[in-house]
Amino acid sequence: MELDVASVTPVINRLKRAQGQLAAVTRMLEEGSDCKDVVTQLSAVSKALDRAGFAIIATGMEQCLAGGDGAMDKKDLEKLFLSLA
């Protein structure tokens, strides 16, 4: 199933922010930053990626319910959802 580009634009933006956060984590490690600060930032990256994944799945579910081409069945969607758990 292909996702509609317009519907995933917010996800793309979220992923770009997460990419910047991940670069910050790498920089923090290279600069010897405090462990607590690094873990806090890494947690933010992880949550951003999870949210992006859930948003992609929600978009896919919405498109499947609308009966678009390449629709996935319930089992496939469940498998995708659980892959983020």
C-alpha positions in Angstrom: 0.0 0.0 0.0 1.4 3.4 -0.9 0.7 6.3 1.4 -0.7 9.6 0.1 2.2 12.1 0.2 -0.1 14.9 1.4 -1.3 12.9 4.4 2.2 12.0 5.5 3.7 15.4 5.3 3.3 16.0 9.1 5.1 12.6 9.6 7.9 13.6 7.3 8.3 16.8 9.3 8.3 14.9 12.6 11.0 12.5 11.2 13.2 15.5 10.2 12.9 16.9 13.7 13.8 13.5 15.1 16.8 13.4 12.8 18.0 16.7 14.2 17.5 15.4 17.7 19.5 12.3 17.0 22.3 14.4 15.6 22.2 16.4 18.8 22.6 13.1 20.8 25.6 12.1 18.8 27.1 15.6 19.3 26.4 15.4 23.0 28.2 12.1 23.3 31.2 13.3 21.3 31.4 16.4 23.6 31.1 14.3 26.8 27.8 15.7 27.9 26.1 14.7 31.1 24.6 11.2 31.0 21.2 12.4 32.2 21.0 15.0 29.4 22.0 12.5 26.8 19.4 9.9 27.9 16.7 12.6 28.1 17.4 13.7 24.5 17.6 10.1 23.3 14.2 9.4 24.9 12.8 12.3 23.0 14.1 10.9 19.7 12.6 7.5 20.5 9.2 9.0 21.3 9.3 11.0 18.1 10.0 7.9 16.0 7.3 6.0 17.8 4.8 8.8 17.1 5.8 8.9 13.5 5.3 5.2 13.2 1.9 5.3 14.8 0.9 8.2 12.5 1.9 6.2 9.5 -0.1 3.2 10.6 -3.1 5.4 11.4 -2.9 6.9 7.9 -2.7 3.4 6.4 -5.7 2.2 8.4 -7.7 5.3 7.3 -6.8 4.5 3.6 -7.7 0.9 4.1 -11.1 1.8 5.5 -11.7 4.0 2.5 -11.0 1.0 0.3 -8.1 2.4 -1.6 -5.9 0.5 -4.0 -3.4 -1.8 -2.3 -5.4 -2.0 0.9 -4.0 -4.1 3.6 -6.1 -6.5 5.6 -6.6 -6.4 9.4 -3.9 -9.0 10.0 -1.3 -7.0 8.1 -2.2 -3.8 9.9 -2.0 -5.5 13.3 1.4 -6.9 12.5 2.6 -3.4 11.6 1.1 -1.9 14.7 2.7 -4.6 16.9 6.1 -4.0 15.3 6.2 -0.7 17.1 5.3 -2.1 20.5 
